[in-house]
Amino acid sequence: MAYYSTKTYGHERGLSCAFRQPRAFHSHCKFIHGYSLSFSFKFGASELDDKNWVVDFGGLKDLKNWLEDNFDHKLAVDRADPLAVALCDLETKGLAEIVLMDGVGCEKFAEHAFNFASNMINEKYGDRCWVESVEVREHGANSGIYVREQNGK
């Protein structure tokens, strides 16, 4: 048996991030484009805390700050992008704030957010609770989800 709760940072938060898919040769996604991303975190616990909570939503400020640092008016650049150096040059020219990542796009953003949140939740709560999944939405029609492995990793 498990309990679950969710925390969402919606499109209205203004996590406006631009990126490109360097391997999408067949698609307009090869061009720099952006969205006001939405992040939804699902937390699980085998037992509730003394307040009957899975996690204390008020204690997620580090997560909110990490999202802002990585996705608020940023240009996310895939380290493997053959044009990464040229894209990073936009920052030296004062045209963009660059965040280098190992992969970009909803699915990879969900994985990056999952990993950060999992480390944070583990530090705060130990084994009592965990991050079950993270969903990142570009808009109402498109999202990517990263889910915790069955063995708990």
Backbone as a printed PyTorch tensor [residue, N CA C, xyz], in Angstrom:
tensor([[[  0.8470,  -1.1770,   0.0000],
         [  0.0000,   0.0000,   0.0000],
         [  0.8930,   1.2410,   0.0000]],

        [[  0.4430,   2.2640,  -0.7130],
         [  1.2040,   3.5130,  -0.7840],
         [  0.2450,   4.6960,  -0.8470]],

        [[  0.7330,   5.8270,  -0.4160],
         [  0.0300,   7.1010,  -0.5300],
         [  0.7420,   7.9300,  -1.5880]],

        [[ -0.0160,   8.7890,  -2.2780],
         [  0.5800,   9.6430,  -3.2990],
         [  0.0710,  11.0670,  -3.1540]],

        [[  0.9170,  12.0130,  -3.5190],
         [  0.5160,  13.4140,  -3.6360],
         [  1.2480,  14.0010,  -4.8410]],

        [[  0.7350,  15.1060,  -5.3330],
         [  1.3530,  15.7350,  -6.5030],
         [  1.6050,  17.2070,  -6.2370]],

        [[  2.5910,  17.7040,  -6.9040],
         [  2.9030,  19.1380,  -6.9020],
         [  3.1320,  19.5370,  -8.3480]],

        [[  2.4140,  20.5690,  -8.7880],
         [  2.5220,  21.0230, -10.1670],
         [  2.9690,  22.4720, -10.2100]],

        [[  3.9110,  22.7200, -11.0820],
         [  4.3450,  24.0700, -11.4300],
         [  3.8390,  24.2810, -12.8450]],

        [[  2.7140,  24.9810, -12.9730],
         [  1.9990,  25.0590, -14.2290],
         [  2.5850,  26.0390, -15.2280]],

        [[  1.9660,  26.0420, -16.4010],
         [  2.4000,  26.9240, -17.4880],
         [  2.4050,  28.3850, -17.0540]],

        [[  1.4990,  28.7470, -16.1620],
         [  1.3930,  30.1450, -15.7220],
         [  2.6040,  30.6070, -14.9100]],

        [[  3.4390,  29.6840, -14.4890],
         [  4.6570,  30.0420, -13.7310],
         [  5.7010,  30.7250, -14.6090]],

        [[  5.5770,  30.5640, -15.9140],
         [  6.5020,  31.2400, -16.8170],
         [  7.8590,  30.5880, -16.9420]],

        [[  7.9150,  29.2670, -16.8140],
         [  9.1780,  28.5630, -17.0220],
         [  9.3860,  28.4400, -18.5310]],

        [[  9.7060,  29.5860, -19.1320],
         [  9.8200,  29.7000, -20.5890],
         [ 11.2030,  29.2720, -21.0320]],

        [[ 11.2480,  28.1160, -21.6450],
         [ 12.5150,  27.5140, -22.0260],
         [ 12.5350,  27.2750, -23.5320]],

        [[ 13.6500,  27.6040, -24.1510],
         [ 13.8440,  27.3470, -25.5770],
         [ 14.8840,  26.2390, -25.7260]],

        [[ 14.7620,  25.4880, -26.7960],
         [ 15.6950,  24.4040, -27.0830],
         [ 15.4910,  23.9710, -28.5260]],

        [[ 16.3160,  23.0640, -28.9770],
         [ 16.1480,  22.4780, -30.3040],
         [ 16.5260,  21.0130, -30.2270]],

        [[ 15.9710,  20.2370, -31.1270],
         [ 16.2960,  18.8160, -31.2150],
         [ 17.2750,  18.6380, -32.3800]],

        [[ 18.5720,  18.5250, -32.0990],
         [ 19.5600,  18.4980, -33.1840],
         [ 19.4470,  17.3040, -34.1190]],

        [[ 18.7930,  16.2430, -33.6770],
         [ 18.6600,  15.0590, -34.5330],
         [ 17.3020,  14.9640, -35.2290]],

        [[ 16.4880,  15.9840, -35.1010],
         [ 15.1550,  15.9740, -35.7380],
         [ 15.2650,  16.5690, -37.1380]],

        [[ 16.0700,  15.9520, -37.9680],
         [ 16.3350,  16.4620, -39.3190],
         [ 15.0600,  16.5910, -40.1480]],

        [[ 14.0760,  15.7580, -39.8970],
         [ 12.8310,  15.6970, -40.6620],
         [ 11.7790,  16.7020, -40.1770]],

        [[ 12.0750,  17.4430, -39.1230],
         [ 11.0410,  18.1990, -38.4270],
         [ 11.4710,  19.6330, -38.1600]],

        [[ 10.4770,  20.4780, -37.9650],
         [ 10.7730,  21.8600, -37.5740],
         [ 11.3340,  21.9310, -36.1510]],

        [[ 11.3100,  20.8180, -35.4130],
         [ 11.8740,  20.7970, -34.0600],
         [ 13.3950,  20.9270, -34.0680]],

        [[ 14.0110,  20.8630, -35.2630],
         [ 15.4590,  21.0820, -35.3600],
         [ 15.8020,  22.5560, -35.1510]],

        [[ 14.7920,  23.4190, -35.2160],
         [ 14.9930,  24.8540, -35.0000],
         [ 14.7990,  25.2100, -33.5290]],

        [[ 15.4320,  26.2680, -33.1000],
         [ 15.2220,  26.7490, -31.7350],
         [ 13.7580,  27.1640, -31.6080]],

        [[ 13.1100,  26.6320, -30.5880],
         [ 11.7220,  26.9650, -30.2990],
         [ 11.5270,  26.8160, -28.7970]],

        [[ 10.4420,  27.2980, -28.2850],
         [ 10.2760,  27.2330, -26.8480],
         [  8.8360,  27.1530, -26.4010]],

        [[  8.6980,  26.8830, -25.1050],
         [  7.3960,  26.7300, -24.4660],
         [  7.4820,  27.2570, -23.0400]],

        [[  6.3440,  27.5940, -22.4910],
         [  6.2270,  27.8010, -21.0610],
         [  5.9230,  26.4270, -20.4760]],

        [[  6.9500,  25.7700, -20.0020],
         [  6.8360,  24.3790, -19.5690],
         [  6.0610,  24.2510, -18.2600]],

        [[  5.4030,  23.1150, -18.1160],
         [  4.7150,  22.7410, -16.8840],
         [  5.3630,  21.4740, -16.3500]],

        [[  5.5940,  21.4250, -15.0430],
         [  6.1930,  20.2650, -14.3870],
         [  5.2380,  19.7420, -13.3270]],

        [[  4.9590,  18.4510, -13.3730],
         [  4.1140,  17.8310, -12.3600],
         [  4.8710,  16.6760, -11.7240]],

        [[  5.0170,  16.7300, -10.4100],
         [  5.7530,  15.7260,  -9.6480],
         [  4.7620,  14.8720,  -8.8700]],

        [[  4.9380,  13.5640,  -8.9290],
         [  4.1200,  12.6420,  -8.1450],
         [  5.0190,  12.0130,  -7.0930]],

        [[  4.6700,  12.2230,  -5.8280],
         [  5.4450,  11.7120,  -4.6950],
         [  4.6950,  10.5400,  -4.0690]],

        [[  5.4240,   9.5430,  -3.6290],
         [  4.8300,   8.3910,  -2.9690],
         [  5.4290,   8.1730,  -1.6000]],

        [[  4.6540,   7.5200,  -0.7390],
         [  5.1290,   7.1790,   0.5990],
         [  4.4320,   5.9090,   1.0590]],

        [[  5.1640,   5.0870,   1.7810],
         [  4.5680,   3.8830,   2.3440],
         [  3.7820,   4.2190,   3.6050]],

        [[  4.1250,   5.3370,   4.2260],
         [  3.3760,   5.8110,   5.4010],
         [  3.4120,   7.3340,   5.4040]],

        [[  2.4000,   7.9340,   5.9960],
         [  2.3280,   9.3900,   6.0790],
         [  3.1490,   9.8930,   7.2560]],

        [[  3.5020,  11.1760,   7.2310],
         [  4.2310,  11.7500,   8.3610],
         [  3.2490,  12.0880,   9.4870]],

        [[  3.7240,  12.7550,  10.5210],
         [  2.8780,  13.0620,  11.6770],
         [  1.7730,  14.0730,  11.3670]],

        [[  1.8230,  14.7090,  10.2010],
         [  0.7670,  15.6410,   9.7670],
         [ -0.1510,  14.9870,   8.7300]],

        [[  0.0490,  13.7100,   8.4910],
         [ -0.6880,  12.9490,   7.4760],
         [ -0.3880,  13.4180,   6.0580]],

        [[  0.8670,  13.7630,   5.8180],
         [  1.3300,  14.2120,   4.5090],
         [  2.3310,  13.2170,   3.9320]],

        [[  2.3570,  13.1530,   2.6020],
         [  3.4330,  12.4270,   1.9250],
         [  4.6830,  13.2940,   1.9760]],

        [[  4.5870,  14.5160,   1.4570],
         [  5.6690,  15.5030,   1.5530],
         [  5.0540,  16.8330,   1.9800]],

        [[  5.8810,  17.6650,   2.5550],
         [  5.4710,  19.0170,   2.9390],
         [  5.6760,  19.9150,   1.7240]],

        [[  4.5920,  20.3420,   1.0810],
         [  4.7060,  21.1780,  -0.1110],
         [  5.4730,  22.4650,   0.1730]],

        [[  5.3660,  22.9840,   1.3890],
         [  6.1010,  24.1900,   1.7650],
         [  7.6030,  23.9750,   1.8150]],

        [[  8.0370,  22.7270,   1.8610],
         [  9.4580,  22.4040,   1.9080],
         [ 10.0690,  22.1330,   0.5510]],

        [[  9.3620,  22.5070,  -0.5250],
         [  9.8540,  22.2340,  -1.8760],
         [ 10.4770,  23.4670,  -2.5390]],

        [[ 10.8870,  24.4260,  -1.7500],
         [ 11.4630,  25.6580,  -2.3160],
         [ 12.7200,  25.3890,  -3.1400]],

        [[ 13.5350,  24.4320,  -2.7100],
         [ 14.7400,  24.0980,  -3.4860],
         [ 14.3720,  23.5560,  -4.8670]],

        [[ 13.2840,  22.8150,  -4.9450],
         [ 12.8240,  22.2940,  -6.2260],
         [ 12.3560,  23.4350,  -7.1210]],

        [[ 11.5730,  24.3440,  -6.5710],
         [ 11.1040,  25.5170,  -7.3270],
         [ 12.3010,  26.3290,  -7.8260]],

        [[ 13.2820,  26.5490,  -6.9630],
         [ 14.4730,  27.3120,  -7.3520],
         [ 15.2530,  26.6000,  -8.4580]],

        [[ 15.3730,  25.2630,  -8.3700],
         [ 16.0790,  24.5050,  -9.3940],
         [ 15.3640,  24.6250, -10.7350]],

        [[ 14.0450,  24.5320, -10.7290],
         [ 13.2740,  24.6840, -11.9660],
         [ 13.5150,  26.0580, -12.5800]],

        [[ 13.4840,  27.0990, -11.7530],
         [ 13.7220,  28.4530, -12.2600],
         [ 15.1370,  28.5990, -12.7980]],

        [[ 16.1150,  28.0480, -12.0970],
         [ 17.5170,  28.1410, -12.5240],
         [ 17.7690,  27.4300, -13.8530]],

        [[ 16.9870,  26.4000, -14.1360],
         [ 17.2290,  25.5880, -15.3250],
         [ 16.2640,  25.8270, -16.4740]],

        [[ 15.0790,  26.4150, -16.1980],
         [ 14.0660,  26.5060, -17.2390],
         [ 13.3980,  27.8750, -17.3640]],

        [[ 13.7050,  28.8180, -16.4970],
         [ 13.0450,  30.1200, -16.5570],
         [ 13.8300,  31.0640, -17.4610]],

        [[ 13.3270,  31.2850, -18.6710],
         [ 13.9710,  32.1530, -19.6640],
         [ 15.3850,  31.6700, -19.9740]],

        [[ 15.4900,  30.3790, -20.2080],
         [ 16.7700,  29.7470, -20.5100],
         [ 16.7300,  29.1400, -21.9070]],

        [[ 17.9120,  28.9580, -22.4640],
         [ 18.0990,  28.1920, -23.6850],
         [ 18.8010,  26.9050, -23.2750]],

        [[ 18.0700,  25.8000, -23.3020],
         [ 18.6200,  24.4970, -22.9420],
         [ 19.3340,  23.9330, -24.1650]],

        [[ 20.6090,  23.6190, -23.9930],
         [ 21.4310,  23.1170, -25.0930],
         [ 21.8960,  21.7120, -24.7540]],

        [[ 21.6660,  20.8050, -25.6750],
         [ 22.1300,  19.4290, -25.5340],
         [ 23.6430,  19.4210, -25.7280]],

        [[ 24.3550,  18.8790, -24.7560],
         [ 25.8210,  18.7990, -24.8650],
         [ 26.2580,  18.1000, -26.1510]],

        [[ 25.4390,  17.1700, -26.6330],
         [ 25.7830,  16.4060, -27.8350],
         [ 25.4000,  17.1200, -29.1310]],

        [[ 24.8080,  18.2930, -29.0370],
         [ 24.4190,  19.0370, -30.2340],
         [ 25.6810,  19.4530, -30.9840]],

        [[ 25.7910,  19.1320, -32.2640],
         [ 26.9840,  19.5320, -33.0130],
         [ 27.1430,  21.0530, -33.0980]],

        [[ 26.0890,  21.7910, -32.8170],
         [ 26.1580,  23.2520, -32.8240],
         [ 26.1910,  23.8380, -31.4140]],

        [[ 26.5110,  23.0200, -30.4080],
         [ 26.5050,  23.4750, -29.0110],
         [ 27.4160,  24.6830, -28.7990]],

        [[ 28.6010,  24.6680, -29.3910],
         [ 29.5330,  25.7890, -29.2090],
         [ 28.9310,  27.0720, -29.7720]],

        [[ 28.3400,  26.9900, -30.9530],
         [ 27.7180,  28.1720, -31.5620],
         [ 26.5500,  28.6550, -30.7210]],

        [[ 25.7460,  27.7310, -30.2040],
         [ 24.6110,  28.1180, -29.3720],
         [ 25.0910,  28.7580, -28.0660]],

        [[ 26.1320,  28.2010, -27.4780],
         [ 26.6600,  28.7610, -26.2290],
         [ 27.2560,  30.1440, -26.4470]],

        [[ 27.6810,  30.4280, -27.6610],
         [ 28.2030,  31.7530, -27.9890],
         [ 27.1320,  32.8330, -27.8390]],

        [[ 25.8660,  32.4420, -27.9260],
         [ 24.7830,  33.4110, -27.7180],
         [ 24.8400,  34.0130, -26.3220]],

        [[ 25.2940,  33.2240, -25.3490],
         [ 25.4100,  33.7400, -23.9870],
         [ 26.5430,  34.7600, -23.8840]],

        [[ 27.6780,  34.4750, -24.5250],
         [ 28.7970,  35.4180, -24.4690],
         [ 28.4320,  36.7430, -25.1330]],

        [[ 27.4770,  36.7120, -26.0470],
         [ 27.0140,  37.9290, -26.7150],
         [ 25.8560,  38.6010, -25.9730]],

        [[ 25.4650,  38.0340, -24.8260],
         [ 24.3890,  38.6100, -24.0400],
         [ 23.0070,  38.3670, -24.6130]],

        [[ 22.8630,  37.3300, -25.4460],
         [ 21.5860,  37.0700, -26.1060],
         [ 20.7800,  35.9500, -25.4670]],

        [[ 21.3850,  35.1680, -24.5910],
         [ 20.6780,  34.0460, -23.9860],
         [ 21.3840,  33.6130, -22.7140]],

        [[ 20.6270,  32.9940, -21.8200],
         [ 21.2020,  32.2880, -20.6820],
         [ 21.1590,  30.8110, -21.0370]],

        [[ 22.3210,  30.1970, -21.0850],
         [ 22.4560,  28.8160, -21.5450],
         [ 22.5060,  27.8630, -20.3580]],

        [[ 21.7990,  26.7460, -20.4980],
         [ 21.9100,  25.6310, -19.5630],
         [ 22.2790,  24.4090, -20.4040]],

        [[ 23.4820,  23.8830, -20.1850],
         [ 23.9220,  22.6770, -20.8920],
         [ 23.3350,  21.4540, -20.2020]],

        [[ 22.7810,  20.5440, -20.9930],
         [ 22.1410,  19.3490, -20.4510],
         [ 22.5390,  18.1280, -21.2690]],

        [[ 22.4710,  16.9920, -20.6230],
         [ 22.6530,  15.7170, -21.3230],
         [ 21.3000,  15.3040, -21.8860]],

        [[ 20.9210,  15.9210, -22.9950],
         [ 19.6360,  15.6570, -23.6360],
         [ 18.6180,  16.7210, -23.3140]],

        [[ 17.8310,  17.0830, -24.3180],
         [ 16.7720,  18.0800, -24.1510],
         [ 15.4590,  17.5210, -24.7040]],

        [[ 14.3810,  18.1840, -24.3770],
         [ 13.0360,  17.7610, -24.7650],
         [ 12.2610,  17.3280, -23.5370]],

        [[ 10.9600,  17.1970, -23.6820],
         [ 10.0940,  16.8910, -22.5310],
         [ 10.5380,  15.6620, -21.7510]],

        [[ 10.8370,  14.5860, -22.4630],
         [ 11.2100,  13.3560, -21.7770],
         [ 12.5030,  13.5370, -20.9950]],

        [[ 13.4870,  14.1920, -21.6010],
         [ 14.7580,  14.4130, -20.9040],
         [ 14.6080,  15.4470, -19.7910]],

        [[ 13.8000,  16.4900, -20.0030],
         [ 13.5560,  17.4600, -18.9360],
         [ 12.9070,  16.7570, -17.7460]],

        [[ 11.9760,  15.8300, -18.0250],
         [ 11.3280,  15.0750, -16.9500],
         [ 12.3610,  14.2210, -16.1970]],

        [[ 13.2780,  13.6070, -16.9310],
         [ 14.3240,  12.8050, -16.2890],
         [ 15.2400,  13.6770, -15.4310]],

        [[ 15.6730,  14.8170, -15.9630],
         [ 16.5470,  15.7210, -15.1890],
         [ 15.8400,  16.1720, -13.9120]],

        [[ 14.5670,  16.5710, -14.0250],
         [ 13.8040,  17.0280, -12.8630],
         [ 13.5840,  15.8810, -11.8720]],

        [[ 13.3190,  14.6910, -12.3890],
         [ 13.1480,  13.5090, -11.5410],
         [ 14.4110,  13.2770, -10.7100]],

        [[ 15.5670,  13.3010, -11.3560],
         [ 16.8250,  13.0390, -10.6490],
         [ 17.0900,  14.0800,  -9.5770]],

        [[ 16.8680,  15.3640,  -9.8980],
         [ 17.0760,  16.3990,  -8.8890],
         [ 16.1110,  16.2050,  -7.7240]],

        [[ 14.8160,  16.0410,  -8.0410],
         [ 13.8040,  15.9010,  -6.9970],
         [ 14.0460,  14.6510,  -6.1490]],

        [[ 14.4550,  13.5580,  -6.7720],
         [ 14.7130,  12.3210,  -6.0210],
         [ 15.8250,  12.5120,  -5.0070]],

        [[ 16.9010,  13.1640,  -5.4210],
         [ 18.0000,  13.4270,  -4.4740],
         [ 17.5350,  14.3250,  -3.3410]],

        [[ 16.7580,  15.3540,  -3.6700],
         [ 16.2660,  16.2810,  -2.6560],
         [ 15.3320,  15.5740,  -1.6710]],

        [[ 14.3900,  14.7930,  -2.1820],
         [ 13.4230,  14.0900,  -1.3300],
         [ 14.1380,  13.0580,  -0.4560]],

        [[ 15.1100,  12.3610,  -1.0160],
         [ 15.8660,  11.3830,  -0.2370],
         [ 16.6180,  12.0450,   0.9100]],

        [[ 17.2090,  13.2130,   0.6540],
         [ 17.9170,  13.9380,   1.7140],
         [ 16.9650,  14.3910,   2.8130]],

        [[ 15.7670,  14.8320,   2.4340],
         [ 14.8160,  15.3640,   3.4170],
         [ 14.0760,  14.2720,   4.1820]],

        [[ 13.7410,  13.1730,   3.5080],
         [ 12.8220,  12.1960,   4.0880],
         [ 13.3790,  10.7830,   4.2080]],

        [[ 14.5550,  10.5450,   3.6860],
         [ 15.1000,   9.1960,   3.7290],
         [ 14.2650,   8.2440,   2.8960]],

        [[ 14.0640,   7.0490,   3.4070],
         [ 13.3560,   6.0110,   2.6590],
         [ 11.8360,   6.0770,   2.8090]],

        [[ 11.3150,   6.9830,   3.6320],
         [  9.8700,   7.0250,   3.8600],
         [  9.0920,   7.4000,   2.6140]],

        [[  9.6580,   8.2640,   1.7730],
         [  8.9400,   8.6470,   0.5580],
         [  9.8970,   8.7750,  -0.6180]],

        [[  9.3280,   8.9370,  -1.7900],
         [ 10.1010,   8.9190,  -3.0250],
         [  9.3740,   9.7160,  -4.0940]],

        [[ 10.0840,   9.9680,  -5.1870],
         [  9.4600,  10.5560,  -6.3720],
         [  9.0180,   9.3970,  -7.2440]],

        [[  7.7390,   9.3540,  -7.5460],
         [  7.1700,   8.2840,  -8.3710],
         [  7.3330,   8.6000,  -9.8540]],

        [[  7.0460,   9.8690, -10.2250],
         [  7.1510,  10.2500, -11.6320],
         [  7.1960,  11.7630, -11.7580]],

        [[  7.6460,  12.1900, -12.9230],
         [  7.6330,  13.6080, -13.2890],
         [  7.0820,  13.6890, -14.7080]],

        [[  6.1290,  14.5940, -14.8900],
         [  5.5880,  14.8570, -16.2250],
         [  5.8990,  16.2960, -16.5970]],

        [[  6.4270,  16.4790, -17.7950],
         [  6.7140,  17.8170, -18.3170],
         [  5.8290,  18.0350, -19.5360]],

        [[  5.1000,  19.1480, -19.5310],
         [  4.1980,  19.4870, -20.6340],
         [  4.7060,  20.7070, -21.3770]],

        [[  4.7290,  20.5780, -22.7080],
         [  4.9950,  21.7400, -23.5590],
         [  3.7460,  22.6080, -23.6230]],

        [[  2.6120,  21.9430, -23.7480],
         [  1.2940,  22.5860, -23.8070],
         [  0.2750,  21.4860, -23.5570]],

        [[ -0.9900,  21.7930, -23.7580],
         [ -2.0380,  20.8320, -23.4400],
         [ -1.9910,  19.5290, -24.2130]],

        [[ -1.3540,  19.5120, -25.3700],
         [ -1.3700,  18.3170, -26.2090],
         [ -0.1330,  17.4340, -26.0690]],

        [[  1.0080,  17.9830, -25.6440],
         [  2.2630,  17.2270, -25.6390],
         [  2.8990,  17.1970, -24.2620]],

        [[  3.3370,  16.0080, -23.8590],
         [  4.0850,  15.8870, -22.6100],
         [  5.0280,  14.7040, -22.6960]],

        [[  5.9770,  14.6910, -21.7820],
         [  6.8810,  13.5610, -21.6010],
         [  6.8920,  13.2050, -20.1320]],

        [[  6.9970,  11.9230, -19.8310],
         [  6.9280,  11.4490, -18.4440],
         [  8.1340,  10.5560, -18.1680]],

        [[  8.7100,  10.7420, -16.9910],
         [  9.7740,   9.8620, -16.5180],
         [  9.2570,   9.2080, -15.2420]],

        [[  9.3280,   7.8770, -15.1830],
         [  8.7540,   7.1140, -14.0720],
         [  9.8480,   6.3440, -13.3410]],

        [[  9.7130,   6.2910, -12.0460],
         [ 10.6280,   5.5510, -11.1890],
         [ 10.6580,   4.0880, -11.6110]],

        [[ 11.8380,   3.4960, -11.6080],
         [ 11.9640,   2.0830, -11.9300],
         [ 11.2830,   1.2570, -10.8480]],

        [[ 10.8540,   0.0750, -11.2100],
         [ 10.1360,  -0.7950, -10.2840],
         [ 10.9500,  -1.1520,  -9.0430]],

        [[ 12.2700,  -1.2330,  -9.1810],
         [ 13.0970,  -1.6010,  -8.0270],
         [ 13.3750,  -0.4040,  -7.1140]],

        [[ 12.7600,   0.7410,  -7.4040],
         [ 12.8770,   1.8680,  -6.5090],
         [ 13.9460,   2.8700,  -6.8530]],

        [[ 14.6100,   2.7070,  -7.9650],
         [ 15.6740,   3.6540,  -8.3410],
         [ 15.1040,   4.8170,  -9.1220]]])
